């Protein structure tokens, strides 16, 4: 399913005249330098091919991405040269490893030279003669003495590919018509070997023994990793021993197509900006050459991307303004008209989301989701709606991004702030399938609430907007299909003063008791939340009698003690202490409800009382800035 979908997308991009994706027999590579050759094969200059790229406010120099003859997947120590595009060890016979292995670069240059003399010797074109003459005359042992090479020696040895350019020509030698004909003819040789039925196309064709590497996955090998490959008998079947790719027979053309388009999606040239969730790199595409699908998906899922990528080549001013308006609405929580967002798009277009994670020299598929585009959009919006809760500050995002959710599962004091990759993948699947969120996410948030202590200077808060939103959303989805569930009444955006849920009422009561303590004493080293919250949340019967007795002392000293006393009596009246004593234990779900009751009540202290506008309940009147308890 994954490979078939990628192959179909490759065919869509290959037919798009505005897309420079590599065709069969070619691949995209990073090129650092071009060697300028005269028609007589003399080295005339070394031209840097670095380009400036802006990321945020910073500008970086990056190698130029260029379509070149297909690069070989190297393994082992034997030299394996590429055609007309390779590193300095192959093209010039110089390497940083020369000091420890004097023959390292020399062997690679000889292999590179032999390949090009075999393919280009006798070809009737100026470009071929220039390359073959240069390779015959070039002496790797004297290369470091060449004035042109000395000027760029450090950069040449560092890394990167080199290509050839003919003096006076605008293009590169590997793009010359006759050179391309020679290369494509060499690739067609031996097409009758290793024939079999391709599992992607069903055609009887040449099977790829080794699939091309995939580059661009976060934390995977920089040289690329394999999506399909077998290297041990335990993973092989049907007597396909030492076949590597033969155990999953894929035609060479199909293997080229899926790997090429996947490398394109993972590259910086793609108009589908990839993003990461934990250790997972996420790519996505629609079965259409219209980039409006992926731009809209990016805007909904990560509104900040449109500011980070201000000038993609095929996005006009009208589309940019439309996406910025959608991003603004996503961040502010303003209503979004689905029909307006999908104007000009086909709602039933198939849309794919693929999550890849590193696994040694291979890639593991963390998740793969496909459905109609309209369903994907609606599920993302449903995710945001479930998370909606009263904010602590006006400048907080009304729709919480996924990375903020995952950040709340990891200690702020931890050196490794990466969330569990399994949990991150499960969360993404829940969003795209509109299913209950993973229990691991809920447990991780509850554990952080138990363990953390408020440290405003270090931006650490026991209970905050994001954690409360996650608890509410998790419980909503868990109990959504239970119409008679007693917890639905407390899973709301703001305070429900009519709820009689015991856990919710106890959470509210704790917030009132904390407030009256702060009013009576003012600044203090530790409040009752620091000392008693975790116990009160899990074992309320052991704590609340003590807190209620302590509150009487605070009420007598607090400026608004009578108001707080009235609140306490109202909540105790709803609990009905005579008939339903305070429970000894609260379940994990009830502990989440306790947290919601505390959060709702605390935010209600800052909500205006005289406004008839129901939208006022969504906003608080605290000063803008970092949230505090």
N, C-alpha and C positions, 0 to 999 in steps of 0.2 A: 504493500500500500504506500509506504513512504517513498520507495524508489520510483514507483509508477507516477506518483504525484510530482516528484521532482523532475522526472523526464518530460512530463507534459508541460511543466512550466519552462523547461529549457527550450522546448519547441516553440512556445509562445514568444519567448525573448529572442530566439534566433530569427523569427519572422518579423521582428520589430526593427525597422531601419534606424530607429533612434537609440538602440541598445548595442553597445560594443562588446557583447559577450563572445567568448572565443568559440570558433567553429571547430568541427571535427578535425583532429590532428594538430590543434593549437591549444594553448593555455595562457592564462594571465600570470605575469610574474613581475616582481619588483625589480626595476632596473636603476642602477646607480650611476653608470657611466656609459658613454658611447665612444668607441675608438674610431677616430676619423682616419680613413685610409685614402691614399691617392689611387689613381687608376693603375699605377705601377706597384701597388701593394705596400707603399711606404707609410709608416705611422706619422700622421701629420698633427694630431692633437688628441687630447682626452677631454671630452665634453661632459661635465656633470649633468645629470638628469633629475636632480632633486627638485621637488616642488613644495611650495608653502601651503600648509593646511592650518586652518583656524579651528581651535577647539575651545569654546568659551571665549575668554579674553586673550588666550595665549596662542601664539603662532609657532608651528613646528615645521621643520623641514623633513619631508618624507620622500622615499624613492618614487619614481614615476611608475605607475601601473601600465603595463604594456602587453598587448597580445603578441606572443612569440610562438615559435614552433614548440609543440608539446614537450613539457619537461619530464625527464625520466624520474621514476621513483627509485631512489638509491637505497641499497641495503648492502651491508658487508663492507669490505675494505678495497675491493677491486674498483679501478677507475671506471666510471660510467658517464661519458660526456653527453652534454646536450647540444643541439644543433643551433649554432649562431647566437646562443645566449647562455652564458655560464659565468662562474666565478673566476677570480684572477688566477687561481691555481691551474685551471684548465685553459683559459684563453692566453695568459701571459707566462705561465709556468713559474709563478712566484706565490709564496704562501707564508703565513706566520709560523707554520710548522717546519719550515726549512731548517731551522737551527737544530731541531731534535731529529728530523728525518730528511736528510739532504735530497733524497729521491722522491719525496712525497709529491711535490708539485711537478717535478720532471716527468714522472710516470703519467700524470693526468694531462699534461700538455701533449705528450706523444699520442695518447688516446684521442684527445680532441683533434689534433692535427690529422691523424689517420682517418678518422670519421669524415672530416671535411674534404680531404683529398679523394677519398673513395666516392663521395657523393657529388663533388663539384668539379673535379678534374675533368677537363674536356667539355664542360658546359659553355656554350657560346654566348656569354654575356659578360659585360665589364665587371659587374659585382662579383661574380664567381671567380674571375681571374684575379681580382684584387685580394680576395680572401685567401685563395690558395697560394698566391705569391707571398703574401705576408707570413703565412704559416710556414712556408718553406724557408724563408730568410730569417725569421725571428729566432734568436738564441736566448733561451731562458736564463742561461748562466751570465749573460751580459745585460739582462733586462733592468736590473737595479742601477745600472750606470747610464741608462737612457735619460737625458734631461727632461723629456716629457713625462716619463714615469716617476722620476724623482719628485717632481712637484706635487704629485697626487699619491705617492707611495703609501703613506699612512692610511688614507681613505680606501685605497685599492685593497690593502691587506685586511682592513677591518671586516668587510663582508659585502654582500650584494653582487648583482649580476652585471655583466658587461655585454653590450651588443656592438654591432659594426655599422658604420655610416660611411657612405662614399662621398668624398670631397666634392662640393658643388651640388650635391643632391639634397632635396628637402626631406625625403623619407629615409628609412633604414634599410639595410641590405636584406634583412629577412623578409621584407615586404615586397621585394622585387618580383615581378611576375614569373620569370623563369626559375628563380630560386624557390618560389612556392610550388611550382610544378614539380621540381626535382624532389622536394621534401614530401609532397603528397604521394608521389609515385613510390617513394621508398616506404612510406607507411602502409601502402596497399600490398606490398610484397608479403608472401607467406600467409595470405588470407585463408587458405584451406587447412591450416593447422588448428588443432584443438577445437573442432566443430562440436556444437551441441545446441540444445534448445534453450533460448534465453528465457529466464523466469519472468522478465519484465514485459517483453514484446511477444513472446511465444514463437519467435522466428528461429529457424535453424541457421546459426551464424557462428562466427569465431568467438569463443568464450575468453573473457579476460581472466588470466590466472592471478594477476595482482591488480587490485583496483587503485586508482589514483588517490593520493593523500588529500585530506581536507584540512585547510588552514583557517585560522581565525577564531577557533573555539578557545575561550578563556581558560588559562592554566594547562592547556594541552601542549604537546611538543611544538616548538616554533617551526620545525620542519614539516609539520603536518601529522595527522593521525588518520587511522583507517576506520571507516565505518563498516566495511564488510571484509572479513579476512579470517582464516583459520590456520593455526600453526602447530596443532598437536592432534594426535590420534583421537583424544577424548572428545574433540569437537567435530571430528569428521565422520562421514558416513558413506555408504554406497561404494566402499573401497576406493574412495578418492584420496589416497594417501599422498601427502606432500603436495597437494594441489592448491593449497592456500585459498584461492577464490573459486576453485572448481566445485566445492561443496555447496555453494550457492551460485549456480551457473548463471552468469550475467554476460550478455554480449558486450563486446568491446565498445560498440557505439553507445549502448545504453549505459555502461559504466562511465564512459566519458561524459555523457549528457548529465547524469545525476550528480557526479562529482564536480563538474564545471559550474552548474547552476548553484550548487551548494556553496562552493567557494565564492561565487559571485555574491550570494546573499550575505556571506560572512565578511565581505570586503568593504572597504570604505567607499567604493564606487556605487554600491547598491543604494537605490532610493528607498529601500525597506530597512530603515535603521535598526540594527540588532540591539538587543538589550540583555542584561544579565539578571538572573534571579538566583541568589546564592552562588553555587558553583556552576549554574546552568546558563548557557548562552542560548537565547531564544531568537529564532528567525521565523518569518511568516510571509505568506504570499497568497495572492488570489489567482484563480484561473482566468486571468485577463491581463492584457497589456496596459490597461488603464491603471495608473498609479494612484488614483484617488482612493481606491479601496485601502491600500496599505497606509496611505497618509492619514486617512480617517481613523484607522485602527490605532496607529501610533499616537494620534492626538488624544483619543479617548483613554488609552492605557497609560500614556506618559505625556501629559500636556506640555511639559517643559521642553520636549524635543524640538518643537517648532522654533523656539528661540535659540536653541543650540545649533540648529542647522538652518540658517536663514535663507540660503540661496541654492536650493537644489535645481539642477539644470532644466527639468521639465515642469517646474511648478510656476505658473504665471502669478501675477500680482493678485488677480481676483481670487484664485484658489488659496493663496497665502493668507489673504485677509479673512476668507471664510474659515480657514483652519484656526487662525488666531482667535476668532470670535468663539469658535467651539471650545478651544482650550480655555478661554476666559470663563466660559460658562461652566466647564468641568471643574475648574479650581474654585469658583465662587459658589457652586451648588445651584446655579440658576437652572430652570427647567430647560430640557433639551427636546426638541421636536424631532423624533426619529425620521418621519417622512421628509422633513426639510434636510436633514443630514444626508439622507440617501438620494437626494434629488440628482437625477442624471445617472444613477447607478442601478444595477440589476440586483434586487435583494436576494435572489436565489443563487447568485454566483458562489461557487465553492470557494471556501477560504480555509487555509491551513496554518497551523501553529506548531512548530517543532522545537523541542528543547533538547539540546545536546550537552553532555557533561564529559569531562576528561576521564579516561580510564587507562592509565599507562600509555601505551602506544596506540590505543584504540579510542573510539568514542562510544559512549553509551547513550541510548535514547531515554531521556528522563520522562518525556511525554510527547505525544503526537495527537493533535486534535484536528478534526475536519468537520465542517458543517456549512450551511448556507451563511452568507455574510450577515443577513438580517438577524439570524439567531445569535451569532457571535456578538453583535452590537447590543442586542437586548440583554444578553447574559452579563456583559460588562456593566451595563447600566443597573441591572438587578443587584450586582455585587456592590456597587456604590450606594444604592438605595438601602441595602441591608446594613451598611456601615454607618448610615446617617444618624447622628446624635448631636445633642446640643454642644456647641464648641465652647472651649474655655476662653478663646480670644478671637476677635474678628479677623485677624490676619492668618489664622490657621486654615489649611485647605478644607473646603467643605467635602471634597471627595478625596479620601486618603489614598495615596499611592501605595503600591504593593511593597516597595522597599521599606517604607516607614513601618508597615505592619511587621515585617520580618525583623527589623531593628529592635522592636520591643520584646523579642524573644531571647535576646542576648544581653548579658550584663554589660553596662556601659564601662565597667572597670576591666573587662576582659581584654587581653591583647589580641585575641582572635575574635573579631566581631562578625564572623560569618555564620549565618543561620544554618540550621540543619538542611542539607541539600534534599533529603528525602521529604522533609516537611514542606520545603519551598515548592518542590514539584507537585506534591499533593494539593497544595493551596492553589496553584495555577490550574490544575485539572478541575478543582471544585469551581473555580470562577468560570472556566470555559464550558463546563457542563451544567452549571447552575445546580450543584449538588451540595450536601452539607460540607462545611469546612472540616479539615482534618482535626481529630481530637488532640493530636500532638500540638497544634497551634494554641488551642485553648489551655491545655495543661501548662505549656511553656509560659504563657502570659500570667496565669495564676501563680506559678512558681516565682516569677519575677516580682509580682506584687508581694508575695510572702517574704522574699529575700531582700528586696531593696529597702533602703532608708532614704528619706528625702535629704538631698544634698543640692540645694539650688545653685551653689557656686559651681558645681560640677555638672549641672544640667541633668541631675538624676532625680526622678520623681516616682514615688511609689504607685500613684494612680494618676493617670493623665488621659487626655482626650482620646488618643489612639488606642490605649489599652481598654478603655471603657467601650469604645466602638467595636473592637474585636469581640469582646465578651457578648455584647448585645447581638452582633451579627451571627456569631456561632450558635447561640441559643435560639435565635429566630429560625435559622435553617434546620436546626435539630428538631424543633417542635412544630415546624410549619405544617406538617401533614397530620397533626393531632388536633382536630378541631375543638376538643374539650380540654385542651391543656390549660392548667391553672397559671402558667407562667406568661402567657401571651400578653396579659394586661400590663406587665412591667417592662416588656421589651419595646419600649417606645422611645421617642426622641428626647423627651424631657420628663420632668417630675409628674408622676401620677399620684395625686394626693388621695384618690379614692381606693387605691389598691389595698387589699388586706393580706397580701402575701407576707408571711412571717419574716422570711429572709430579707425581702425588700424593705419592710418596715424597720427591721433591726439595722440595716445599712443606713437608712434615713436617720434613725435615732442616734447612731454613732456620729454622724455628721453634725447634728445639733449639739451633742455633748462636747464635741471638739470645739465648735464655734464659741460656746459659752465659756469654755476654759480659756481660749485665746482672748476673749473680751475681758475676762477677769484679771488675767495675769499679764497679758501682752507678750513681748518677746521672751522666749524661753529656749532652753537647750533641747528639750524634747517634749512633744505634745503627747496626748493619750494615743494618737495614731501611731507614733513611733514606738510606743511601749506595748500597746494592747491590740492594735488592729488585727494582726495575724491571728491571735488567739480568739478575738471576738468574732472573726469571720468563720473560724472552724468550730469553736466550742463556746458559743455565746453565753450559755448558762453560767459558766465559770467566771465571766468577766463583767457582764452588765450590772449585776447587783452592786458590785464595787463602784462602777462608773456612775451609777445613778445616785449613790450616796455622796460621792465626790462632787457631783454636779450641784447639789444643794448648797455646798460651800461656795462654788463658783457663781451661782445665780445671785447670791447675796452681794457679791462684789462687782458683778458685771453691770455696765451702763444700761444695757437692754436686757437685763436678767429676767424681767417679767415676761417679755416677749418670748424669750427662749423657754421659760418655764411653761408657757402656754403651748408652745410647739411640742415640748416633751409630753405633756398631758394628752394632747390630741393624738400623738402617735401611739402612746400606751393604751389609749382608749380603743384604737383600731386593732392593736395586738390582742386586746381582751385578756389581760393578765390572769384574771380569776379562772377563766375556762381553758385557756391555752398558755400554759407557762412557757417561758423562754426555752427553746429546744437545747438539749445538751450537745448535739452534733448537727452540723450542716453538711449535706452532700457536696460534691464538687460543683454540680450545677447550681445548688443553692448558694454556694460561696460566690459564684459569679453574679447571682441576683443580688446578694448582699453588697457587692462592689458597685453594681448599678444603682442601688438605692442610695448608697453613700454619695456617688458621683452626681446623681440627679439632684439630691437635696442640697449638696454644696453649691452646685451651679445655680440653683433656684434662689440662693441668697443674693445673687447679683442680677437677677432678672427683674425688670421694671414691673411694678404691680398695677399701674394705672393705664397701661396701653390696651386698647381693644384689638389691636392688630395681632392676629395669631402668629404672624411671622416673628414677632418680638421674642417669642420663646426660643428661637433659634440662635439669638445673639446674646452675648453677655456684655456687661458694662465695665469689666475690668480694664485697666490700662493695657494697651498693646505692648507686647514684649514676650519674654520667656514666661511660660506658665509656671505657677507655683502652687503650693498646697496651702 
